[in-house]
Amino acid sequence: VQLQASGGGLVQAGGSLRLSCAASGRTFSSDTMGWFRQAPGKEREFVASIRWIGVNTYITDHADSVKGRFTISRDNAKNTVSLQMNSLKPEDTAVYYCAAGRPSDSYYSTKVEGYDYWGQGTQVTVSS
């Protein structure tokens, strides 16, 4: 099982980036997919998740700090999850990680320990 994140880069404040994460090794359509980020000297924090709750039914969750600016989505046919990031701020600068797992509830879908598989991370730098 492998998760490969891509799409990071350097962008000015107010700009946009789209991160993508390709999953391989098995089908993840029933898994929760998430994005976390880690800034230097800080703990890894939740950004967004998209959680399977039934046949072809998913629910999304976004951290308060990114609500209205970031949007998580998935394409099960391609086994990918994406994070559209708009109106970027310097405080969004971090390494972004995608993750997959089956957290027991919505609480654990926001926790690092809720996920079993992690991508290698992609750097996002927002200049002021």
Backbone bond lengths (Angstrom), bond angles and torsions (degrees), N, CA, C in turn:
res aa  C-N    CA-C-N  psi(-1)  N-CA   C-N-CA  omega(-1)  CA-C   N-CA-C  phi
1 V - - - 1.456 - - 1.521 108.99 -
2 Q 1.326 115.46 132.50 1.462 119.29 -177.24 1.521 109.66 -143.86
3 L 1.331 115.36 139.61 1.450 121.85 173.25 1.524 107.62 -118.09
4 Q 1.312 116.33 129.78 1.464 121.52 -177.51 1.518 108.90 -122.30
5 A 1.338 115.67 110.79 1.462 120.61 179.98 1.524 110.39 -92.92
6 S 1.319 115.81 147.00 1.460 121.08 178.28 1.523 109.54 -152.91
7 G 1.329 115.28 168.76 1.461 119.90 174.32 1.506 115.50 106.59
8 G 1.320 117.54 -4.51 1.445 119.44 179.23 1.523 111.58 -70.78
9 G 1.324 115.18 171.65 1.455 119.39 178.75 1.505 111.18 167.42
10 L 1.333 114.41 -167.84 1.460 122.35 179.35 1.526 108.58 -104.08
11 V 1.327 116.04 130.16 1.456 120.22 -178.91 1.524 108.41 -143.83
12 Q 1.309 116.10 152.03 1.459 120.20 177.08 1.528 110.61 -79.13
13 A 1.305 115.53 155.41 1.458 120.38 176.56 1.526 110.09 -54.94
14 G 1.328 115.17 136.72 1.451 120.72 -176.53 1.511 114.02 92.87
15 G 1.312 116.37 -11.16 1.451 120.99 -178.73 1.516 112.82 -83.42
16 S 1.343 114.64 -174.46 1.466 121.43 -176.44 1.522 110.82 -131.91
17 L 1.307 114.54 152.03 1.461 122.82 171.51 1.525 107.87 -143.83
18 R 1.307 115.09 153.88 1.465 120.25 175.01 1.518 108.29 -125.04
19 L 1.311 115.63 118.08 1.455 121.15 176.78 1.529 109.29 -93.72
20 S 1.308 114.93 145.63 1.454 120.71 176.30 1.520 109.84 -129.80
21 C 1.311 115.21 151.35 1.461 120.92 178.24 1.521 107.90 -137.39
22 A 1.314 115.36 119.78 1.458 121.17 179.31 1.515 109.35 -101.26
23 A 1.312 115.85 127.14 1.461 121.72 179.96 1.515 109.28 -102.89
24 S 1.304 116.83 141.90 1.456 121.33 178.38 1.521 109.37 -142.38
25 G 1.298 115.40 160.96 1.458 120.40 179.01 1.508 113.32 108.50
26 R 1.321 115.61 -32.55 1.464 120.46 174.18 1.518 107.78 -166.28
27 T 1.310 116.64 176.18 1.462 121.75 178.13 1.524 109.52 -84.81
28 F 1.340 115.22 136.36 1.459 120.47 -177.80 1.519 113.13 -111.55
29 S 1.319 117.29 17.38 1.467 119.82 -173.06 1.519 113.32 -61.84
30 S 1.332 117.77 -25.20 1.465 120.51 179.64 1.522 112.75 -98.58
31 D 1.319 115.90 1.43 1.459 120.36 -179.32 1.521 111.22 -90.28
32 T 1.303 114.98 156.78 1.453 121.27 165.49 1.523 107.61 -81.55
33 M 1.316 115.57 132.54 1.461 121.22 175.55 1.525 107.47 -111.60
34 G 1.300 115.65 139.42 1.455 118.30 -177.24 1.509 112.70 -139.47
35 W 1.311 114.05 163.18 1.462 122.40 171.93 1.529 108.14 -123.02
36 F 1.318 115.17 133.85 1.452 122.72 174.77 1.523 107.55 -126.92
37 R 1.321 115.94 165.36 1.459 119.42 176.06 1.519 109.91 -142.12
38 Q 1.312 113.65 155.02 1.458 119.31 -179.91 1.525 109.12 -140.21
39 A 1.319 115.10 117.68 1.455 121.31 176.28 1.527 108.80 -91.61
40 P 1.324 118.62 157.66 1.467 121.14 -179.78 1.522 111.67 -55.11
41 G 1.324 115.54 130.07 1.453 120.61 177.71 1.504 115.19 77.99
42 K 1.321 117.02 3.76 1.468 120.57 -178.56 1.519 110.83 -120.39
43 E 1.324 114.94 161.88 1.454 119.50 176.95 1.531 110.71 -76.86
44 R 1.306 114.34 157.42 1.464 119.60 175.81 1.524 108.35 -66.49
45 E 1.339 115.50 133.19 1.460 119.49 -176.71 1.514 111.91 -126.37
46 F 1.315 114.10 152.21 1.458 122.20 179.75 1.519 110.67 -68.42
47 V 1.330 115.65 140.10 1.460 121.50 175.28 1.529 110.28 -116.79
48 A 1.336 116.41 -53.70 1.462 119.67 -177.58 1.514 109.93 -162.32
49 S 1.321 115.71 156.09 1.462 120.74 175.71 1.516 109.54 -144.82
50 I 1.320 114.47 156.79 1.458 121.16 173.52 1.514 106.17 -133.86
51 R 1.307 114.41 115.01 1.471 122.03 -166.37 1.514 111.55 -112.74
52 W 1.314 115.76 132.41 1.460 121.62 177.37 1.521 109.28 -76.16
53 I 1.336 117.12 127.43 1.469 120.20 179.34 1.515 112.18 -124.48
54 G 1.325 117.76 2.02 1.459 120.90 179.55 1.505 109.92 167.52
55 V 1.280 115.83 -179.02 1.467 120.57 -176.68 1.529 109.86 -56.28
56 N 1.322 115.16 117.58 1.468 122.06 178.27 1.524 113.56 53.64
57 T 1.326 116.61 26.55 1.464 120.93 -178.41 1.517 109.63 -124.36
58 Y 1.312 115.84 125.55 1.464 121.38 -178.62 1.518 109.62 -131.44
59 I 1.308 115.44 153.65 1.449 120.95 176.48 1.519 108.20 -127.76
60 T 1.315 116.12 137.36 1.453 119.95 -179.00 1.521 110.90 -105.05
61 D 1.314 114.22 156.56 1.458 121.30 177.78 1.524 106.48 -144.27
62 H 1.309 116.22 139.33 1.458 121.41 179.61 1.526 109.32 -131.90
63 A 1.301 116.20 142.13 1.458 120.46 175.71 1.531 109.36 -61.52
64 D 1.317 115.54 148.48 1.468 119.75 -179.16 1.526 112.03 -56.03
65 S 1.321 115.68 -34.99 1.468 120.35 -176.24 1.528 113.30 -67.24
66 V 1.334 117.15 -17.03 1.465 119.78 -177.55 1.524 113.10 -120.26
67 K 1.321 117.22 -3.42 1.463 119.94 -178.71 1.518 110.70 -58.42
68 G 1.326 114.98 135.55 1.454 120.57 -179.04 1.516 113.63 85.44
69 R 1.333 116.95 -11.22 1.467 120.63 179.75 1.526 112.17 -117.25
70 F 1.324 117.28 -37.35 1.461 122.41 -178.73 1.524 109.32 -109.04
71 T 1.334 115.11 148.17 1.464 120.45 176.81 1.517 109.77 -139.06
72 I 1.319 115.51 125.97 1.462 120.43 176.82 1.523 109.11 -94.83
73 S 1.319 115.62 144.60 1.461 121.07 177.06 1.519 108.43 -150.14
74 R 1.319 115.72 166.65 1.467 119.67 179.15 1.515 109.96 -142.23
75 D 1.322 114.29 155.49 1.463 122.28 175.29 1.516 106.10 -129.18
76 N 1.309 116.45 99.34 1.469 120.09 -175.42 1.537 111.59 -67.38
77 A 1.294 116.72 -29.69 1.470 119.32 179.09 1.523 110.87 -63.09
78 K 1.328 115.34 -32.02 1.469 120.32 -179.77 1.528 112.05 -101.74
79 N 1.328 116.82 -3.41 1.467 121.30 -178.47 1.528 111.25 58.19
80 T 1.327 114.81 45.08 1.467 120.11 -178.46 1.525 111.00 -128.26
81 V 1.319 114.99 156.11 1.454 122.64 172.21 1.521 107.07 -131.83
82 S 1.313 116.83 141.58 1.457 121.37 -176.42 1.525 110.80 -126.55
83 L 1.316 114.35 158.52 1.458 121.02 175.47 1.513 107.53 -133.45
84 Q 1.318 117.04 108.66 1.448 121.94 175.57 1.520 108.05 -87.14
85 M 1.319 115.03 122.36 1.464 120.37 -176.29 1.519 109.57 -117.84
86 N 1.311 115.99 115.03 1.467 122.51 179.58 1.521 110.05 -115.34
87 S 1.308 115.48 163.70 1.471 121.54 177.97 1.521 111.46 49.35
88 L 1.296 115.45 48.25 1.463 120.69 -175.88 1.520 111.57 -64.66
89 K 1.327 113.82 146.26 1.462 122.10 -179.41 1.530 109.00 -121.09
90 P 1.335 117.29 156.77 1.474 118.82 177.59 1.529 112.55 -55.55
91 E 1.310 117.64 -32.29 1.469 120.08 -179.71 1.525 113.28 -72.80
92 D 1.320 117.72 -4.95 1.466 121.36 173.02 1.525 111.83 -83.18
93 T 1.315 116.53 -6.43 1.464 120.78 179.52 1.521 110.61 -61.73
94 A 1.330 115.81 124.68 1.466 121.69 -176.97 1.517 108.86 -178.91
95 V 1.318 114.80 171.11 1.460 120.46 166.39 1.527 106.72 -88.66
96 Y 1.317 115.66 128.04 1.458 121.33 -177.95 1.526 109.75 -102.96
97 Y 1.322 115.07 132.28 1.453 122.10 -178.00 1.521 110.36 -119.59
98 C 1.325 115.89 137.19 1.454 118.72 170.15 1.528 108.31 -96.70
99 A 1.314 114.82 154.86 1.449 120.36 -176.51 1.520 109.92 -146.97
100 A 1.331 115.09 155.96 1.458 121.39 177.94 1.524 109.01 -137.63
101 G 1.308 115.07 145.53 1.460 119.04 179.05 1.500 111.16 178.16
102 R 1.331 114.69 -171.06 1.451 120.72 178.44 1.515 109.89 -131.22
103 P 1.337 116.56 67.94 1.460 119.20 177.78 1.520 111.22 -60.26
104 S 1.296 115.78 147.23 1.455 121.07 -170.66 1.530 113.57 -69.53
105 D 1.322 116.82 -26.09 1.456 119.29 -179.73 1.527 109.64 -157.37
106 S 1.317 115.47 -178.11 1.459 119.68 -175.76 1.527 111.82 -64.25
107 Y 1.328 117.52 -30.56 1.465 120.68 178.26 1.522 110.30 -61.83
108 Y 1.320 116.32 -49.56 1.462 119.63 -177.25 1.522 112.25 -74.09
109 S 1.311 118.18 -13.94 1.463 119.16 174.81 1.529 110.81 -72.31
110 T 1.326 117.79 -10.91 1.458 121.68 176.30 1.528 112.09 -103.19
111 K 1.317 116.99 5.56 1.463 122.14 -176.10 1.527 111.66 -113.72
112 V 1.321 116.03 142.10 1.459 121.15 178.39 1.525 110.56 -55.52
113 E 1.318 116.91 -40.71 1.461 120.95 -176.67 1.518 113.19 -70.17
114 G 1.303 118.38 -6.89 1.457 121.58 177.86 1.519 113.75 -81.33
115 Y 1.332 116.57 -5.40 1.467 120.83 -173.23 1.519 111.75 -120.22
116 D 1.327 114.99 145.41 1.457 121.33 -177.08 1.527 113.48 -102.64
117 Y 1.313 116.25 -27.39 1.457 119.85 -174.16 1.531 109.53 -124.74
118 W 1.333 115.00 140.43 1.464 120.83 -176.82 1.517 110.75 -133.67
119 G 1.330 114.87 143.40 1.457 120.37 171.98 1.514 109.99 -82.41
120 Q 1.325 115.41 178.48 1.452 120.95 -173.33 1.520 113.01 -84.12
121 G 1.321 118.48 -12.13 1.448 121.46 179.66 1.517 112.57 94.92
122 T 1.312 115.23 146.93 1.454 121.80 175.71 1.533 108.19 -136.70
123 Q 1.333 115.53 134.35 1.456 121.19 -173.71 1.527 111.03 -80.28
124 V 1.318 115.54 130.57 1.463 122.32 172.30 1.519 107.59 -119.16
125 T 1.323 116.05 122.69 1.454 121.47 179.30 1.526 109.07 -123.28
126 V 1.321 115.74 124.03 1.458 120.95 -179.48 1.519 108.04 -113.87
127 S 1.312 115.53 118.53 1.473 120.38 -179.12 1.528 110.26 -92.59
128 S 1.330 114.58 148.14 1.475 119.02 -178.46 1.515 111.95 -89.32
